[in-house]
Amino acid sequence: TLTEFKDIINKVRKEYNQEKNPRIILIDKFIVLCVFILIACIGYSFIMPRAPLNSLLAAVFLAMGEGSLAMSLRLRLTEDEFKGECKTKAFVHFVLASILMCTVALYYMP
């Protein structure tokens, strides 16, 4: 059963890499990076509980926010509902929201 599971995973991975746009793959990798950063921040808070709470809040806020913004961008680029919308407009919204979120996170820093 383990070999069947590995075969299924490899098949899905090959189909995903052949079917998708390289930009979409890049967005997906960015989402995975945001999840790993979020896990690292929470793990670090358990290892070093005396670290400043404001910095932890800012890092968690940024990781979750950037991940959700990237998911929103991916949906706007791939879903049929948004086919009439300009892709450049979706990317500009993503960049502006990211800048705003980074600015808000800077206010959490001590």
Phi and psi restraints in degrees (range 20) as a CNS / XPLOR table:
assign (resid 1 and name C) (resid 2 and name N)
       (resid 2 and name CA) (resid 2 and name C) 1.0 -68.5 20.0 2
assign (resid 2 and name N) (resid 2 and name CA)
       (resid 2 and name C) (resid 3 and name N) 1.0 -38.3 20.0 2
assign (resid 2 and name C) (resid 3 and name N)
       (resid 3 and name CA) (resid 3 and name C) 1.0 -68.1 20.0 2
assign (resid 3 and name N) (resid 3 and name CA)
       (resid 3 and name C) (resid 4 and name N) 1.0 -35.2 20.0 2
assign (resid 3 and name C) (resid 4 and name N)
       (resid 4 and name CA) (resid 4 and name C) 1.0 -65.0 20.0 2
assign (resid 4 and name N) (resid 4 and name CA)
       (resid 4 and name C) (resid 5 and name N) 1.0 -41.2 20.0 2
assign (resid 4 and name C) (resid 5 and name N)
       (resid 5 and name CA) (resid 5 and name C) 1.0 -62.8 20.0 2
assign (resid 5 and name N) (resid 5 and name CA)
       (resid 5 and name C) (resid 6 and name N) 1.0 -43.0 20.0 2
assign (resid 5 and name C) (resid 6 and name N)
       (resid 6 and name CA) (resid 6 and name C) 1.0 -64.4 20.0 2
assign (resid 6 and name N) (resid 6 and name CA)
       (resid 6 and name C) (resid 7 and name N) 1.0 -38.5 20.0 2
assign (resid 6 and name C) (resid 7 and name N)
       (resid 7 and name CA) (resid 7 and name C) 1.0 -64.0 20.0 2
assign (resid 7 and name N) (resid 7 and name CA)
       (resid 7 and name C) (resid 8 and name N) 1.0 -41.1 20.0 2
assign (resid 7 and name C) (resid 8 and name N)
       (resid 8 and name CA) (resid 8 and name C) 1.0 -64.6 20.0 2
assign (resid 8 and name N) (resid 8 and name CA)
       (resid 8 and name C) (resid 9 and name N) 1.0 -44.0 20.0 2
assign (resid 8 and name C) (resid 9 and name N)
       (resid 9 and name CA) (resid 9 and name C) 1.0 -62.6 20.0 2
assign (resid 9 and name N) (resid 9 and name CA)
       (resid 9 and name C) (resid 10 and name N) 1.0 -44.3 20.0 2
assign (resid 9 and name C) (resid 10 and name N)
       (resid 10 and name CA) (resid 10 and name C) 1.0 -64.2 20.0 2
assign (resid 10 and name N) (resid 10 and name CA)
       (resid 10 and name C) (resid 11 and name N) 1.0 -39.1 20.0 2
assign (resid 10 and name C) (resid 11 and name N)
       (resid 11 and name CA) (resid 11 and name C) 1.0 -64.7 20.0 2
assign (resid 11 and name N) (resid 11 and name CA)
       (resid 11 and name C) (resid 12 and name N) 1.0 -45.0 20.0 2
assign (resid 11 and name C) (resid 12 and name N)
       (resid 12 and name CA) (resid 12 and name C) 1.0 -63.7 20.0 2
assign (resid 12 and name N) (resid 12 and name CA)
       (resid 12 and name C) (resid 13 and name N) 1.0 -40.7 20.0 2
assign (resid 12 and name C) (resid 13 and name N)
       (resid 13 and name CA) (resid 13 and name C) 1.0 -63.9 20.0 2
assign (resid 13 and name N) (resid 13 and name CA)
       (resid 13 and name C) (resid 14 and name N) 1.0 -42.8 20.0 2
assign (resid 13 and name C) (resid 14 and name N)
       (resid 14 and name CA) (resid 14 and name C) 1.0 -64.7 20.0 2
assign (resid 14 and name N) (resid 14 and name CA)
       (resid 14 and name C) (resid 15 and name N) 1.0 -43.6 20.0 2
assign (resid 14 and name C) (resid 15 and name N)
       (resid 15 and name CA) (resid 15 and name C) 1.0 -64.1 20.0 2
assign (resid 15 and name N) (resid 15 and name CA)
       (resid 15 and name C) (resid 16 and name N) 1.0 -39.0 20.0 2
assign (resid 15 and name C) (resid 16 and name N)
       (resid 16 and name CA) (resid 16 and name C) 1.0 -64.1 20.0 2
assign (resid 16 and name N) (resid 16 and name CA)
       (resid 16 and name C) (resid 17 and name N) 1.0 -45.2 20.0 2
assign (resid 16 and name C) (resid 17 and name N)
       (resid 17 and name CA) (resid 17 and name C) 1.0 -68.5 20.0 2
assign (resid 17 and name N) (resid 17 and name CA)
       (resid 17 and name C) (resid 18 and name N) 1.0 -31.2 20.0 2
assign (resid 17 and name C) (resid 18 and name N)
       (resid 18 and name CA) (resid 18 and name C) 1.0 -80.2 20.0 2
assign (resid 18 and name N) (resid 18 and name CA)
       (resid 18 and name C) (resid 19 and name N) 1.0 -33.5 20.0 2
assign (resid 18 and name C) (resid 19 and name N)
       (resid 19 and name CA) (resid 19 and name C) 1.0 -85.2 20.0 2
assign (resid 19 and name N) (resid 19 and name CA)
       (resid 19 and name C) (resid 20 and name N) 1.0 -34.9 20.0 2
assign (resid 19 and name C) (resid 20 and name N)
       (resid 20 and name CA) (resid 20 and name C) 1.0 -90.4 20.0 2
assign (resid 20 and name N) (resid 20 and name CA)
       (resid 20 and name C) (resid 21 and name N) 1.0 158.2 20.0 2
assign (resid 20 and name C) (resid 21 and name N)
       (resid 21 and name CA) (resid 21 and name C) 1.0 -71.6 20.0 2
assign (resid 21 and name N) (resid 21 and name CA)
       (resid 21 and name C) (resid 22 and name N) 1.0 142.9 20.0 2
assign (resid 21 and name C) (resid 22 and name N)
       (resid 22 and name CA) (resid 22 and name C) 1.0 -60.8 20.0 2
assign (resid 22 and name N) (resid 22 and name CA)
       (resid 22 and name C) (resid 23 and name N) 1.0 -29.1 20.0 2
assign (resid 22 and name C) (resid 23 and name N)
       (resid 23 and name CA) (resid 23 and name C) 1.0 -67.7 20.0 2
assign (resid 23 and name N) (resid 23 and name CA)
       (resid 23 and name C) (resid 24 and name N) 1.0 -38.1 20.0 2
assign (resid 23 and name C) (resid 24 and name N)
       (resid 24 and name CA) (resid 24 and name C) 1.0 -66.8 20.0 2
assign (resid 24 and name N) (resid 24 and name CA)
       (resid 24 and name C) (resid 25 and name N) 1.0 -39.4 20.0 2
assign (resid 24 and name C) (resid 25 and name N)
       (resid 25 and name CA) (resid 25 and name C) 1.0 -62.9 20.0 2
assign (resid 25 and name N) (resid 25 and name CA)
       (resid 25 and name C) (resid 26 and name N) 1.0 -39.4 20.0 2
assign (resid 25 and name C) (resid 26 and name N)
       (resid 26 and name CA) (resid 26 and name C) 1.0 -64.1 20.0 2
assign (resid 26 and name N) (resid 26 and name CA)
       (resid 26 and name C) (resid 27 and name N) 1.0 -41.5 20.0 2
assign (resid 26 and name C) (resid 27 and name N)
       (resid 27 and name CA) (resid 27 and name C) 1.0 -63.5 20.0 2
assign (resid 27 and name N) (resid 27 and name CA)
       (resid 27 and name C) (resid 28 and name N) 1.0 -41.8 20.0 2
assign (resid 27 and name C) (resid 28 and name N)
       (resid 28 and name CA) (resid 28 and name C) 1.0 -62.4 20.0 2
assign (resid 28 and name N) (resid 28 and name CA)
       (resid 28 and name C) (resid 29 and name N) 1.0 -40.2 20.0 2
assign (resid 28 and name C) (resid 29 and name N)
       (resid 29 and name CA) (resid 29 and name C) 1.0 -66.3 20.0 2
assign (resid 29 and name N) (resid 29 and name CA)
       (resid 29 and name C) (resid 30 and name N) 1.0 -34.8 20.0 2
assign (resid 29 and name C) (resid 30 and name N)
       (resid 30 and name CA) (resid 30 and name C) 1.0 -66.4 20.0 2
assign (resid 30 and name N) (resid 30 and name CA)
       (resid 30 and name C) (resid 31 and name N) 1.0 -38.2 20.0 2
assign (resid 30 and name C) (resid 31 and name N)
       (resid 31 and name CA) (resid 31 and name C) 1.0 -63.1 20.0 2
assign (resid 31 and name N) (resid 31 and name CA)
       (resid 31 and name C) (resid 32 and name N) 1.0 -43.6 20.0 2
assign (resid 31 and name C) (resid 32 and name N)
       (resid 32 and name CA) (resid 32 and name C) 1.0 -63.1 20.0 2
assign (resid 32 and name N) (resid 32 and name CA)
       (resid 32 and name C) (resid 33 and name N) 1.0 -40.1 20.0 2
assign (resid 32 and name C) (resid 33 and name N)
       (resid 33 and name CA) (resid 33 and name C) 1.0 -61.3 20.0 2
assign (resid 33 and name N) (resid 33 and name CA)
       (resid 33 and name C) (resid 34 and name N) 1.0 -42.5 20.0 2
assign (resid 33 and name C) (resid 34 and name N)
       (resid 34 and name CA) (resid 34 and name C) 1.0 -62.4 20.0 2
assign (resid 34 and name N) (resid 34 and name CA)
       (resid 34 and name C) (resid 35 and name N) 1.0 -39.0 20.0 2
assign (resid 34 and name C) (resid 35 and name N)
       (resid 35 and name CA) (resid 35 and name C) 1.0 -65.3 20.0 2
assign (resid 35 and name N) (resid 35 and name CA)
       (resid 35 and name C) (resid 36 and name N) 1.0 -43.5 20.0 2
assign (resid 35 and name C) (resid 36 and name N)
       (resid 36 and name CA) (resid 36 and name C) 1.0 -64.3 20.0 2
assign (resid 36 and name N) (resid 36 and name CA)
       (resid 36 and name C) (resid 37 and name N) 1.0 -38.7 20.0 2
assign (resid 36 and name C) (resid 37 and name N)
       (resid 37 and name CA) (resid 37 and name C) 1.0 -64.9 20.0 2
assign (resid 37 and name N) (resid 37 and name CA)
       (resid 37 and name C) (resid 38 and name N) 1.0 -40.6 20.0 2
assign (resid 37 and name C) (resid 38 and name N)
       (resid 38 and name CA) (resid 38 and name C) 1.0 -62.1 20.0 2
assign (resid 38 and name N) (resid 38 and name CA)
       (resid 38 and name C) (resid 39 and name N) 1.0 -44.9 20.0 2
assign (resid 38 and name C) (resid 39 and name N)
       (resid 39 and name CA) (resid 39 and name C) 1.0 -63.6 20.0 2
assign (resid 39 and name N) (resid 39 and name CA)
       (resid 39 and name C) (resid 40 and name N) 1.0 -40.1 20.0 2
assign (resid 39 and name C) (resid 40 and name N)
       (resid 40 and name CA) (resid 40 and name C) 1.0 -64.9 20.0 2
assign (resid 40 and name N) (resid 40 and name CA)
       (resid 40 and name C) (resid 41 and name N) 1.0 -40.6 20.0 2
assign (resid 40 and name C) (resid 41 and name N)
       (resid 41 and name CA) (resid 41 and name C) 1.0 -64.6 20.0 2
assign (resid 41 and name N) (resid 41 and name CA)
       (resid 41 and name C) (resid 42 and name N) 1.0 -43.8 20.0 2
assign (resid 41 and name C) (resid 42 and name N)
       (resid 42 and name CA) (resid 42 and name C) 1.0 -68.5 20.0 2
assign (resid 42 and name N) (resid 42 and name CA)
       (resid 42 and name C) (resid 43 and name N) 1.0 -39.9 20.0 2
assign (resid 42 and name C) (resid 43 and name N)
       (resid 43 and name CA) (resid 43 and name C) 1.0 -62.4 20.0 2
assign (resid 43 and name N) (resid 43 and name CA)
       (resid 43 and name C) (resid 44 and name N) 1.0 -41.2 20.0 2
assign (resid 43 and name C) (resid 44 and name N)
       (resid 44 and name CA) (resid 44 and name C) 1.0 -64.4 20.0 2
assign (resid 44 and name N) (resid 44 and name CA)
       (resid 44 and name C) (resid 45 and name N) 1.0 -34.9 20.0 2
assign (resid 44 and name C) (resid 45 and name N)
       (resid 45 and name CA) (resid 45 and name C) 1.0 -67.5 20.0 2
assign (resid 45 and name N) (resid 45 and name CA)
       (resid 45 and name C) (resid 46 and name N) 1.0 -28.2 20.0 2
assign (resid 45 and name C) (resid 46 and name N)
       (resid 46 and name CA) (resid 46 and name C) 1.0 -77.5 20.0 2
assign (resid 46 and name N) (resid 46 and name CA)
       (resid 46 and name C) (resid 47 and name N) 1.0 -32.5 20.0 2
assign (resid 46 and name C) (resid 47 and name N)
       (resid 47 and name CA) (resid 47 and name C) 1.0 -76.2 20.0 2
assign (resid 47 and name N) (resid 47 and name CA)
       (resid 47 and name C) (resid 48 and name N) 1.0 -43.6 20.0 2
assign (resid 47 and name C) (resid 48 and name N)
       (resid 48 and name CA) (resid 48 and name C) 1.0 -117.3 20.0 2
assign (resid 48 and name N) (resid 48 and name CA)
       (resid 48 and name C) (resid 49 and name N) 1.0 80.9 20.0 2
assign (resid 48 and name C) (resid 49 and name N)
       (resid 49 and name CA) (resid 49 and name C) 1.0 -71.2 20.0 2
assign (resid 49 and name N) (resid 49 and name CA)
       (resid 49 and name C) (resid 50 and name N) 1.0 -11.1 20.0 2
assign (resid 49 and name C) (resid 50 and name N)
       (resid 50 and name CA) (resid 50 and name C) 1.0 -91.8 20.0 2
assign (resid 50 and name N) (resid 50 and name CA)
       (resid 50 and name C) (resid 51 and name N) 1.0 3.7 20.0 2
assign (resid 50 and name C) (resid 51 and name N)
       (resid 51 and name CA) (resid 51 and name C) 1.0 -66.4 20.0 2
assign (resid 51 and name N) (resid 51 and name CA)
       (resid 51 and name C) (resid 52 and name N) 1.0 153.2 20.0 2
assign (resid 51 and name C) (resid 52 and name N)
       (resid 52 and name CA) (resid 52 and name C) 1.0 -59.9 20.0 2
assign (resid 52 and name N) (resid 52 and name CA)
       (resid 52 and name C) (resid 53 and name N) 1.0 130.5 20.0 2
assign (resid 52 and name C) (resid 53 and name N)
       (resid 53 and name CA) (resid 53 and name C) 1.0 -67.7 20.0 2
assign (resid 53 and name N) (resid 53 and name CA)
       (resid 53 and name C) (resid 54 and name N) 1.0 -32.8 20.0 2
assign (resid 53 and name C) (resid 54 and name N)
       (resid 54 and name CA) (resid 54 and name C) 1.0 -62.8 20.0 2
assign (resid 54 and name N) (resid 54 and name CA)
       (resid 54 and name C) (resid 55 and name N) 1.0 -40.7 20.0 2
assign (resid 54 and name C) (resid 55 and name N)
       (resid 55 and name CA) (resid 55 and name C) 1.0 -66.3 20.0 2
assign (resid 55 and name N) (resid 55 and name CA)
       (resid 55 and name C) (resid 56 and name N) 1.0 -39.7 20.0 2
assign (resid 55 and name C) (resid 56 and name N)
       (resid 56 and name CA) (resid 56 and name C) 1.0 -62.9 20.0 2
assign (resid 56 and name N) (resid 56 and name CA)
       (resid 56 and name C) (resid 57 and name N) 1.0 -44.3 20.0 2
assign (resid 56 and name C) (resid 57 and name N)
       (resid 57 and name CA) (resid 57 and name C) 1.0 -61.5 20.0 2
assign (resid 57 and name N) (resid 57 and name CA)
       (resid 57 and name C) (resid 58 and name N) 1.0 -41.1 20.0 2
assign (resid 57 and name C) (resid 58 and name N)
       (resid 58 and name CA) (resid 58 and name C) 1.0 -64.8 20.0 2
assign (resid 58 and name N) (resid 58 and name CA)
       (resid 58 and name C) (resid 59 and name N) 1.0 -43.1 20.0 2
assign (resid 58 and name C) (resid 59 and name N)
       (resid 59 and name CA) (resid 59 and name C) 1.0 -66.9 20.0 2
assign (resid 59 and name N) (resid 59 and name CA)
       (resid 59 and name C) (resid 60 and name N) 1.0 -42.9 20.0 2
assign (resid 59 and name C) (resid 60 and name N)
       (resid 60 and name CA) (resid 60 and name C) 1.0 -66.1 20.0 2
assign (resid 60 and name N) (resid 60 and name CA)
       (resid 60 and name C) (resid 61 and name N) 1.0 -42.3 20.0 2
assign (resid 60 and name C) (resid 61 and name N)
       (resid 61 and name CA) (resid 61 and name C) 1.0 -60.2 20.0 2
assign (resid 61 and name N) (resid 61 and name CA)
       (resid 61 and name C) (resid 62 and name N) 1.0 -44.2 20.0 2
assign (resid 61 and name C) (resid 62 and name N)
       (resid 62 and name CA) (resid 62 and name C) 1.0 -67.9 20.0 2
assign (resid 62 and name N) (resid 62 and name CA)
       (resid 62 and name C) (resid 63 and name N) 1.0 -43.2 20.0 2
assign (resid 62 and name C) (resid 63 and name N)
       (resid 63 and name CA) (resid 63 and name C) 1.0 -64.3 20.0 2
assign (resid 63 and name N) (resid 63 and name CA)
       (resid 63 and name C) (resid 64 and name N) 1.0 -45.9 20.0 2
assign (resid 63 and name C) (resid 64 and name N)
       (resid 64 and name CA) (resid 64 and name C) 1.0 -67.1 20.0 2
assign (resid 64 and name N) (resid 64 and name CA)
       (resid 64 and name C) (resid 65 and name N) 1.0 -41.4 20.0 2
assign (resid 64 and name C) (resid 65 and name N)
       (resid 65 and name CA) (resid 65 and name C) 1.0 -66.5 20.0 2
assign (resid 65 and name N) (resid 65 and name CA)
       (resid 65 and name C) (resid 66 and name N) 1.0 -46.0 20.0 2
assign (resid 65 and name C) (resid 66 and name N)
       (resid 66 and name CA) (resid 66 and name C) 1.0 -65.1 20.0 2
assign (resid 66 and name N) (resid 66 and name CA)
       (resid 66 and name C) (resid 67 and name N) 1.0 -37.8 20.0 2
assign (resid 66 and name C) (resid 67 and name N)
       (resid 67 and name CA) (resid 67 and name C) 1.0 -63.2 20.0 2
assign (resid 67 and name N) (resid 67 and name CA)
       (resid 67 and name C) (resid 68 and name N) 1.0 -43.8 20.0 2
assign (resid 67 and name C) (resid 68 and name N)
       (resid 68 and name CA) (resid 68 and name C) 1.0 -70.6 20.0 2
assign (resid 68 and name N) (resid 68 and name CA)
       (resid 68 and name C) (resid 69 and name N) 1.0 -35.3 20.0 2
assign (resid 68 and name C) (resid 69 and name N)
       (resid 69 and name CA) (resid 69 and name C) 1.0 -65.8 20.0 2
assign (resid 69 and name N) (resid 69 and name CA)
       (resid 69 and name C) (resid 70 and name N) 1.0 -38.9 20.0 2
assign (resid 69 and name C) (resid 70 and name N)
       (resid 70 and name CA) (resid 70 and name C) 1.0 -66.9 20.0 2
assign (resid 70 and name N) (resid 70 and name CA)
       (resid 70 and name C) (resid 71 and name N) 1.0 -38.0 20.0 2
assign (resid 70 and name C) (resid 71 and name N)
       (resid 71 and name CA) (resid 71 and name C) 1.0 -63.8 20.0 2
assign (resid 71 and name N) (resid 71 and name CA)
       (resid 71 and name C) (resid 72 and name N) 1.0 -40.6 20.0 2
assign (resid 71 and name C) (resid 72 and name N)
       (resid 72 and name CA) (resid 72 and name C) 1.0 -63.2 20.0 2
assign (resid 72 and name N) (resid 72 and name CA)
       (resid 72 and name C) (resid 73 and name N) 1.0 -42.5 20.0 2
assign (resid 72 and name C) (resid 73 and name N)
       (resid 73 and name CA) (resid 73 and name C) 1.0 -62.7 20.0 2
assign (resid 73 and name N) (resid 73 and name CA)
       (resid 73 and name C) (resid 74 and name N) 1.0 -42.2 20.0 2
assign (resid 73 and name C) (resid 74 and name N)
       (resid 74 and name CA) (resid 74 and name C) 1.0 -62.5 20.0 2
assign (resid 74 and name N) (resid 74 and name CA)
       (resid 74 and name C) (resid 75 and name N) 1.0 -42.8 20.0 2
assign (resid 74 and name C) (resid 75 and name N)
       (resid 75 and name CA) (resid 75 and name C) 1.0 -63.5 20.0 2
assign (resid 75 and name N) (resid 75 and name CA)
       (resid 75 and name C) (resid 76 and name N) 1.0 -40.9 20.0 2
assign (resid 75 and name C) (resid 76 and name N)
       (resid 76 and name CA) (resid 76 and name C) 1.0 -68.2 20.0 2
assign (resid 76 and name N) (resid 76 and name CA)
       (resid 76 and name C) (resid 77 and name N) 1.0 -25.2 20.0 2
assign (resid 76 and name C) (resid 77 and name N)
       (resid 77 and name CA) (resid 77 and name C) 1.0 -87.8 20.0 2
assign (resid 77 and name N) (resid 77 and name CA)
       (resid 77 and name C) (resid 78 and name N) 1.0 -22.1 20.0 2
assign (resid 77 and name C) (resid 78 and name N)
       (resid 78 and name CA) (resid 78 and name C) 1.0 -113.4 20.0 2
assign (resid 78 and name N) (resid 78 and name CA)
       (resid 78 and name C) (resid 79 and name N) 1.0 -27.2 20.0 2
assign (resid 78 and name C) (resid 79 and name N)
       (resid 79 and name CA) (resid 79 and name C) 1.0 -73.6 20.0 2
assign (resid 79 and name N) (resid 79 and name CA)
       (resid 79 and name C) (resid 80 and name N) 1.0 151.0 20.0 2
assign (resid 79 and name C) (resid 80 and name N)
       (resid 80 and name CA) (resid 80 and name C) 1.0 -70.7 20.0 2
assign (resid 80 and name N) (resid 80 and name CA)
       (resid 80 and name C) (resid 81 and name N) 1.0 -25.3 20.0 2
assign (resid 80 and name C) (resid 81 and name N)
       (resid 81 and name CA) (resid 81 and name C) 1.0 -61.6 20.0 2
assign (resid 81 and name N) (resid 81 and name CA)
       (resid 81 and name C) (resid 82 and name N) 1.0 -31.3 20.0 2
assign (resid 81 and name C) (resid 82 and name N)
       (resid 82 and name CA) (resid 82 and name C) 1.0 -104.9 20.0 2
assign (resid 82 and name N) (resid 82 and name CA)
       (resid 82 and name C) (resid 83 and name N) 1.0 20.2 20.0 2
assign (resid 82 and name C) (resid 83 and name N)
       (resid 83 and name CA) (resid 83 and name C) 1.0 -65.2 20.0 2
assign (resid 83 and name N) (resid 83 and name CA)
       (resid 83 and name C) (resid 84 and name N) 1.0 -31.2 20.0 2
assign (resid 83 and name C) (resid 84 and name N)
       (resid 84 and name CA) (resid 84 and name C) 1.0 -78.8 20.0 2
assign (resid 84 and name N) (resid 84 and name CA)
       (resid 84 and name C) (resid 85 and name N) 1.0 -13.3 20.0 2
assign (resid 84 and name C) (resid 85 and name N)
       (resid 85 and name CA) (resid 85 and name C) 1.0 -84.0 20.0 2
assign (resid 85 and name N) (resid 85 and name CA)
       (resid 85 and name C) (resid 86 and name N) 1.0 145.2 20.0 2
assign (resid 85 and name C) (resid 86 and name N)
       (resid 86 and name CA) (resid 86 and name C) 1.0 -70.7 20.0 2
assign (resid 86 and name N) (resid 86 and name CA)
       (resid 86 and name C) (resid 87 and name N) 1.0 133.2 20.0 2
assign (resid 86 and name C) (resid 87 and name N)
       (resid 87 and name CA) (resid 87 and name C) 1.0 -69.9 20.0 2
assign (resid 87 and name N) (resid 87 and name CA)
       (resid 87 and name C) (resid 88 and name N) 1.0 -30.2 20.0 2
assign (resid 87 and name C) (resid 88 and name N)
       (resid 88 and name CA) (resid 88 and name C) 1.0 -65.6 20.0 2
assign (resid 88 and name N) (resid 88 and name CA)
       (resid 88 and name C) (resid 89 and name N) 1.0 -38.2 20.0 2
assign (resid 88 and name C) (resid 89 and name N)
       (resid 89 and name CA) (resid 89 and name C) 1.0 -63.1 20.0 2
assign (resid 89 and name N) (resid 89 and name CA)
       (resid 89 and name C) (resid 90 and name N) 1.0 -40.8 20.0 2
assign (resid 89 and name C) (resid 90 and name N)
       (resid 90 and name CA) (resid 90 and name C) 1.0 -63.4 20.0 2
assign (resid 90 and name N) (resid 90 and name CA)
       (resid 90 and name C) (resid 91 and name N) 1.0 -41.2 20.0 2
assign (resid 90 and name C) (resid 91 and name N)
       (resid 91 and name CA) (resid 91 and name C) 1.0 -67.9 20.0 2
assign (resid 91 and name N) (resid 91 and name CA)
       (resid 91 and name C) (resid 92 and name N) 1.0 -39.0 20.0 2
assign (resid 91 and name C) (resid 92 and name N)
       (resid 92 and name CA) (resid 92 and name C) 1.0 -64.0 20.0 2
assign (resid 92 and name N) (resid 92 and name CA)
       (resid 92 and name C) (resid 93 and name N) 1.0 -40.8 20.0 2
assign (resid 92 and name C) (resid 93 and name N)
       (resid 93 and name CA) (resid 93 and name C) 1.0 -61.3 20.0 2
assign (resid 93 and name N) (resid 93 and name CA)
       (resid 93 and name C) (resid 94 and name N) 1.0 -40.2 20.0 2
assign (resid 93 and name C) (resid 94 and name N)
       (resid 94 and name CA) (resid 94 and name C) 1.0 -62.4 20.0 2
assign (resid 94 and name N) (resid 94 and name CA)
       (resid 94 and name C) (resid 95 and name N) 1.0 -46.2 20.0 2
assign (resid 94 and name C) (resid 95 and name N)
       (resid 95 and name CA) (resid 95 and name C) 1.0 -65.2 20.0 2
assign (resid 95 and name N) (resid 95 and name CA)
       (resid 95 and name C) (resid 96 and name N) 1.0 -45.0 20.0 2
assign (resid 95 and name C) (resid 96 and name N)
       (resid 96 and name CA) (resid 96 and name C) 1.0 -64.8 20.0 2
assign (resid 96 and name N) (resid 96 and name CA)
       (resid 96 and name C) (resid 97 and name N) 1.0 -41.7 20.0 2
assign (resid 96 and name C) (resid 97 and name N)
       (resid 97 and name CA) (resid 97 and name C) 1.0 -65.9 20.0 2
assign (resid 97 and name N) (resid 97 and name CA)
       (resid 97 and name C) (resid 98 and name N) 1.0 -36.0 20.0 2
assign (resid 97 and name C) (resid 98 and name N)
       (resid 98 and name CA) (resid 98 and name C) 1.0 -65.9 20.0 2
assign (resid 98 and name N) (resid 98 and name CA)
       (resid 98 and name C) (resid 99 and name N) 1.0 -41.9 20.0 2
assign (resid 98 and name C) (resid 99 and name N)
       (resid 99 and name CA) (resid 99 and name C) 1.0 -63.2 20.0 2
assign (resid 99 and name N) (resid 99 and name CA)
       (resid 99 and name C) (resid 100 and name N) 1.0 -43.0 20.0 2
assign (resid 99 and name C) (resid 100 and name N)
       (resid 100 and name CA) (resid 100 and name C) 1.0 -63.4 20.0 2
assign (resid 100 and name N) (resid 100 and name CA)
       (resid 100 and name C) (resid 101 and name N) 1.0 -41.6 20.0 2
assign (resid 100 and name C) (resid 101 and name N)
       (resid 101 and name CA) (resid 101 and name C) 1.0 -66.5 20.0 2
assign (resid 101 and name N) (resid 101 and name CA)
       (resid 101 and name C) (resid 102 and name N) 1.0 -40.2 20.0 2
assign (resid 101 and name C) (resid 102 and name N)
       (resid 102 and name CA) (resid 102 and name C) 1.0 -64.3 20.0 2
assign (resid 102 and name N) (resid 102 and name CA)
       (resid 102 and name C) (resid 103 and name N) 1.0 -37.2 20.0 2
assign (resid 102 and name C) (resid 103 and name N)
       (resid 103 and name CA) (resid 103 and name C) 1.0 -64.6 20.0 2
assign (resid 103 and name N) (resid 103 and name CA)
       (resid 103 and name C) (resid 104 and name N) 1.0 -43.3 20.0 2
assign (resid 103 and name C) (resid 104 and name N)
       (resid 104 and name CA) (resid 104 and name C) 1.0 -64.4 20.0 2
assign (resid 104 and name N) (resid 104 and name CA)
       (resid 104 and name C) (resid 105 and name N) 1.0 -40.4 20.0 2
assign (resid 104 and name C) (resid 105 and name N)
       (resid 105 and name CA) (resid 105 and name C) 1.0 -66.2 20.0 2
assign (resid 105 and name N) (resid 105 and name CA)
       (resid 105 and name C) (resid 106 and name N) 1.0 -30.9 20.0 2
assign (resid 105 and name C) (resid 106 and name N)
       (resid 106 and name CA) (resid 106 and name C) 1.0 -64.2 20.0 2
assign (resid 106 and name N) (resid 106 and name CA)
       (resid 106 and name C) (resid 107 and name N) 1.0 -28.5 20.0 2
assign (resid 106 and name C) (resid 107 and name N)
       (resid 107 and name CA) (resid 107 and name C) 1.0 -72.0 20.0 2
assign (resid 107 and name N) (resid 107 and name CA)
       (resid 107 and name C) (resid 108 and name N) 1.0 -18.1 20.0 2
assign (resid 107 and name C) (resid 108 and name N)
       (resid 108 and name CA) (resid 108 and name C) 1.0 -78.1 20.0 2
assign (resid 108 and name N) (resid 108 and name CA)
       (resid 108 and name C) (resid 109 and name N) 1.0 -22.4 20.0 2
assign (resid 108 and name C) (resid 109 and name N)
       (resid 109 and name CA) (resid 109 and name C) 1.0 -69.5 20.0 2
assign (resid 109 and name N) (resid 109 and name CA)
       (resid 109 and name C) (resid 110 and name N) 1.0 141.3 20.0 2
